[in-house]
Amino acid sequence: MKTALTLCGSTRKGSYNEILRRYVSDKLRDVEGFEVIDLDLKDFPMPIFSEDLEVDGQTPEAAGRLAEMFGKADIVLIVSPEYNSGTTPLITNMVAWLSRQKHGQWRHAVFGLGAASSGKYGGVVGIAHLRDSLSKLGALLVPTLLGVGPASEAFDENGVPVEDGVRKKVEQMVRELTHFSRGGI
């Protein structure tokens, strides 16, 4: 069985990005042969990255644990809001710590990126920066960038996107993630 990890770059209560992550995660669960593991970054505490902490032998255990999980996963889905046209501090810090680990965390999984935003561009500027960073680390990313906005109008009371186009884009991303993770070309 293949493994898909999903995580959100926001730990805020009521986060639209968490709603989007859950929706895509549920769609991945519908694909036969995949185990989906929903991660909460609150379970992986890491101080603000500093090489001084590494030198002092204080690399957070959570960084190694999360990097190892990434290294074993077939799919990693990151859904994260956009902060000032960039990535959230939580995701930036996670990537910084994980980039220092030696678990092949960027080499095996196929990565998908999504965002929900209050703006009409749906956070794609921020996740485009994340795409650039992850690709430079060696990650393989699917072509689809999943941007949803304005987020306050994007979901019904059950967390389902109200726009048909958004639901279709989620289906496209799930197809790409599962296809490429199975060695598709």
Contacts in CASP RR format, 6 or more apart in sequence:
PFRMAT RR
TARGET T0000
AUTHOR 0000-0000-0000
METHOD contacts of the structure
MODEL  1
MKTALTLCGSTRKGSYNEILRRYVSDKLRDVEGFEVIDLDLKDFPMPIFS
EDLEVDGQTPEAAGRLAEMFGKADIVLIVSPEYNSGTTPLITNMVAWLSR
QKHGQWRHAVFGLGAASSGKYGGVVGIAHLRDSLSKLGALLVPTLLGVGP
ASEAFDENGVPVEDGVRKKVEQMVRELTHFSRGGI
1 33 0 8 1.000
1 34 0 8 1.000
1 35 0 8 1.000
2 33 0 8 1.000
2 34 0 8 1.000
2 35 0 8 1.000
2 74 0 8 1.000
2 75 0 8 1.000
2 181 0 8 1.000
2 182 0 8 1.000
3 34 0 8 1.000
3 35 0 8 1.000
3 36 0 8 1.000
3 37 0 8 1.000
3 72 0 8 1.000
3 73 0 8 1.000
3 74 0 8 1.000
3 75 0 8 1.000
4 25 0 8 1.000
4 28 0 8 1.000
4 34 0 8 1.000
4 35 0 8 1.000
4 36 0 8 1.000
4 37 0 8 1.000
4 73 0 8 1.000
4 74 0 8 1.000
4 75 0 8 1.000
4 76 0 8 1.000
4 77 0 8 1.000
4 177 0 8 1.000
4 181 0 8 1.000
5 37 0 8 1.000
5 39 0 8 1.000
5 69 0 8 1.000
5 70 0 8 1.000
5 73 0 8 1.000
5 75 0 8 1.000
5 76 0 8 1.000
5 77 0 8 1.000
5 109 0 8 1.000
6 21 0 8 1.000
6 24 0 8 1.000
6 25 0 8 1.000
6 28 0 8 1.000
6 36 0 8 1.000
6 37 0 8 1.000
6 38 0 8 1.000
6 39 0 8 1.000
6 76 0 8 1.000
6 77 0 8 1.000
6 79 0 8 1.000
7 21 0 8 1.000
7 38 0 8 1.000
7 39 0 8 1.000
7 40 0 8 1.000
7 41 0 8 1.000
7 76 0 8 1.000
7 77 0 8 1.000
7 78 0 8 1.000
7 79 0 8 1.000
8 15 0 8 1.000
8 17 0 8 1.000
8 18 0 8 1.000
8 21 0 8 1.000
8 40 0 8 1.000
8 41 0 8 1.000
8 78 0 8 1.000
8 79 0 8 1.000
8 80 0 8 1.000
9 17 0 8 1.000
9 41 0 8 1.000
9 78 0 8 1.000
9 79 0 8 1.000
9 80 0 8 1.000
9 81 0 8 1.000
9 88 0 8 1.000
9 90 0 8 1.000
9 91 0 8 1.000
10 17 0 8 1.000
10 18 0 8 1.000
10 80 0 8 1.000
10 81 0 8 1.000
10 88 0 8 1.000
10 90 0 8 1.000
11 40 0 8 1.000
11 41 0 8 1.000
11 42 0 8 1.000
11 90 0 8 1.000
12 18 0 8 1.000
15 81 0 8 1.000
16 81 0 8 1.000
16 116 0 8 1.000
16 117 0 8 1.000
16 148 0 8 1.000
16 151 0 8 1.000
16 152 0 8 1.000
16 154 0 8 1.000
16 155 0 8 1.000
17 79 0 8 1.000
17 80 0 8 1.000
17 81 0 8 1.000
17 114 0 8 1.000
17 115 0 8 1.000
17 116 0 8 1.000
17 151 0 8 1.000
18 79 0 8 1.000
19 116 0 8 1.000
19 155 0 8 1.000
19 159 0 8 1.000
20 79 0 8 1.000
20 114 0 8 1.000
20 115 0 8 1.000
20 116 0 8 1.000
20 146 0 8 1.000
20 148 0 8 1.000
20 154 0 8 1.000
20 155 0 8 1.000
20 161 0 8 1.000
21 38 0 8 1.000
21 77 0 8 1.000
21 79 0 8 1.000
22 38 0 8 1.000
22 159 0 8 1.000
23 155 0 8 1.000
23 159 0 8 1.000
23 160 0 8 1.000
23 161 0 8 1.000
23 170 0 8 1.000
24 77 0 8 1.000
24 79 0 8 1.000
24 114 0 8 1.000
24 146 0 8 1.000
24 170 0 8 1.000
24 173 0 8 1.000
24 174 0 8 1.000
25 36 0 8 1.000
25 38 0 8 1.000
25 77 0 8 1.000
27 170 0 8 1.000
27 171 0 8 1.000
27 174 0 8 1.000
28 34 0 8 1.000
28 36 0 8 1.000
28 75 0 8 1.000
28 77 0 8 1.000
28 174 0 8 1.000
28 177 0 8 1.000
28 178 0 8 1.000
29 36 0 8 1.000
30 174 0 8 1.000
31 174 0 8 1.000
31 178 0 8 1.000
34 74 0 8 1.000
34 75 0 8 1.000
34 178 0 8 1.000
37 69 0 8 1.000
37 73 0 8 1.000
39 66 0 8 1.000
39 69 0 8 1.000
41 90 0 8 1.000
41 94 0 8 1.000
43 62 0 8 1.000
44 62 0 8 1.000
44 63 0 8 1.000
44 65 0 8 1.000
44 66 0 8 1.000
44 94 0 8 1.000
45 60 0 8 1.000
45 62 0 8 1.000
46 60 0 8 1.000
46 62 0 8 1.000
46 63 0 8 1.000
46 93 0 8 1.000
46 94 0 8 1.000
46 97 0 8 1.000
47 53 0 8 1.000
47 60 0 8 1.000
48 93 0 8 1.000
49 93 0 8 1.000
49 96 0 8 1.000
49 97 0 8 1.000
53 59 0 8 1.000
53 60 0 8 1.000
54 100 0 8 1.000
59 97 0 8 1.000
59 100 0 8 1.000
60 97 0 8 1.000
62 97 0 8 1.000
63 97 0 8 1.000
63 98 0 8 1.000
63 100 0 8 1.000
63 101 0 8 1.000
64 98 0 8 1.000
64 101 0 8 1.000
64 103 0 8 1.000
66 94 0 8 1.000
66 97 0 8 1.000
66 98 0 8 1.000
66 105 0 8 1.000
67 98 0 8 1.000
67 101 0 8 1.000
67 102 0 8 1.000
67 103 0 8 1.000
67 104 0 8 1.000
67 105 0 8 1.000
68 101 0 8 1.000
68 103 0 8 1.000
68 105 0 8 1.000
70 76 0 8 1.000
70 98 0 8 1.000
70 103 0 8 1.000
70 104 0 8 1.000
70 105 0 8 1.000
70 106 0 8 1.000
70 108 0 8 1.000
70 109 0 8 1.000
71 103 0 8 1.000
71 104 0 8 1.000
71 105 0 8 1.000
71 107 0 8 1.000
71 108 0 8 1.000
71 109 0 8 1.000
72 108 0 8 1.000
73 108 0 8 1.000
73 109 0 8 1.000
74 108 0 8 1.000
74 109 0 8 1.000
74 110 0 8 1.000
74 181 0 8 1.000
75 109 0 8 1.000
75 110 0 8 1.000
75 111 0 8 1.000
75 112 0 8 1.000
75 177 0 8 1.000
75 178 0 8 1.000
75 181 0 8 1.000
76 109 0 8 1.000
76 110 0 8 1.000
76 111 0 8 1.000
76 112 0 8 1.000
77 111 0 8 1.000
77 112 0 8 1.000
77 113 0 8 1.000
77 114 0 8 1.000
77 177 0 8 1.000
78 91 0 8 1.000
78 111 0 8 1.000
78 112 0 8 1.000
78 113 0 8 1.000
78 114 0 8 1.000
78 130 0 8 1.000
79 113 0 8 1.000
79 114 0 8 1.000
79 115 0 8 1.000
79 116 0 8 1.000
79 146 0 8 1.000
80 87 0 8 1.000
80 88 0 8 1.000
80 90 0 8 1.000
80 91 0 8 1.000
80 113 0 8 1.000
80 114 0 8 1.000
80 115 0 8 1.000
80 126 0 8 1.000
80 127 0 8 1.000
80 130 0 8 1.000
81 88 0 8 1.000
81 115 0 8 1.000
81 116 0 8 1.000
81 117 0 8 1.000
81 123 0 8 1.000
82 88 0 8 1.000
82 115 0 8 1.000
82 117 0 8 1.000
82 122 0 8 1.000
82 123 0 8 1.000
82 124 0 8 1.000
82 125 0 8 1.000
82 126 0 8 1.000
82 127 0 8 1.000
83 89 0 8 1.000
83 126 0 8 1.000
85 125 0 8 1.000
85 126 0 8 1.000
85 129 0 8 1.000
86 125 0 8 1.000
86 126 0 8 1.000
86 129 0 8 1.000
86 130 0 8 1.000
87 95 0 8 1.000
87 126 0 8 1.000
87 127 0 8 1.000
87 129 0 8 1.000
87 130 0 8 1.000
87 133 0 8 1.000
91 130 0 8 1.000
95 130 0 8 1.000
95 133 0 8 1.000
95 134 0 8 1.000
95 137 0 8 1.000
98 105 0 8 1.000
99 106 0 8 1.000
99 137 0 8 1.000
106 134 0 8 1.000
106 137 0 8 1.000
106 138 0 8 1.000
106 139 0 8 1.000
107 138 0 8 1.000
107 139 0 8 1.000
109 139 0 8 1.000
109 140 0 8 1.000
109 181 0 8 1.000
110 140 0 8 1.000
110 141 0 8 1.000
110 142 0 8 1.000
110 176 0 8 1.000
110 177 0 8 1.000
110 180 0 8 1.000
110 181 0 8 1.000
111 134 0 8 1.000
111 139 0 8 1.000
111 140 0 8 1.000
111 141 0 8 1.000
111 142 0 8 1.000
112 141 0 8 1.000
112 142 0 8 1.000
112 144 0 8 1.000
112 146 0 8 1.000
112 173 0 8 1.000
112 176 0 8 1.000
112 177 0 8 1.000
113 127 0 8 1.000
113 130 0 8 1.000
113 131 0 8 1.000
113 134 0 8 1.000
113 141 0 8 1.000
113 145 0 8 1.000
113 146 0 8 1.000
114 123 0 8 1.000
114 127 0 8 1.000
114 145 0 8 1.000
114 146 0 8 1.000
114 147 0 8 1.000
114 148 0 8 1.000
114 173 0 8 1.000
115 122 0 8 1.000
115 123 0 8 1.000
115 124 0 8 1.000
115 126 0 8 1.000
115 127 0 8 1.000
115 146 0 8 1.000
115 147 0 8 1.000
115 148 0 8 1.000
116 122 0 8 1.000
116 123 0 8 1.000
116 147 0 8 1.000
116 148 0 8 1.000
116 149 0 8 1.000
116 151 0 8 1.000
116 154 0 8 1.000
117 123 0 8 1.000
117 147 0 8 1.000
117 148 0 8 1.000
117 149 0 8 1.000
117 150 0 8 1.000
117 151 0 8 1.000
118 149 0 8 1.000
118 150 0 8 1.000
118 151 0 8 1.000
118 152 0 8 1.000
119 149 0 8 1.000
119 150 0 8 1.000
119 151 0 8 1.000
120 149 0 8 1.000
120 150 0 8 1.000
121 147 0 8 1.000
121 149 0 8 1.000
122 147 0 8 1.000
122 148 0 8 1.000
122 149 0 8 1.000
122 150 0 8 1.000
122 151 0 8 1.000
123 147 0 8 1.000
123 149 0 8 1.000
124 145 0 8 1.000
124 147 0 8 1.000
127 145 0 8 1.000
127 147 0 8 1.000
128 145 0 8 1.000
131 141 0 8 1.000
131 145 0 8 1.000
134 141 0 8 1.000
135 141 0 8 1.000
140 180 0 8 1.000
142 173 0 8 1.000
142 176 0 8 1.000
142 177 0 8 1.000
142 180 0 8 1.000
143 176 0 8 1.000
144 169 0 8 1.000
144 172 0 8 1.000
144 173 0 8 1.000
144 176 0 8 1.000
146 169 0 8 1.000
146 170 0 8 1.000
146 173 0 8 1.000
147 169 0 8 1.000
148 154 0 8 1.000
148 161 0 8 1.000
148 166 0 8 1.000
153 162 0 8 1.000
154 161 0 8 1.000
154 162 0 8 1.000
154 163 0 8 1.000
154 166 0 8 1.000
155 161 0 8 1.000
155 162 0 8 1.000
156 162 0 8 1.000
160 167 0 8 1.000
161 167 0 8 1.000
161 170 0 8 1.000
END
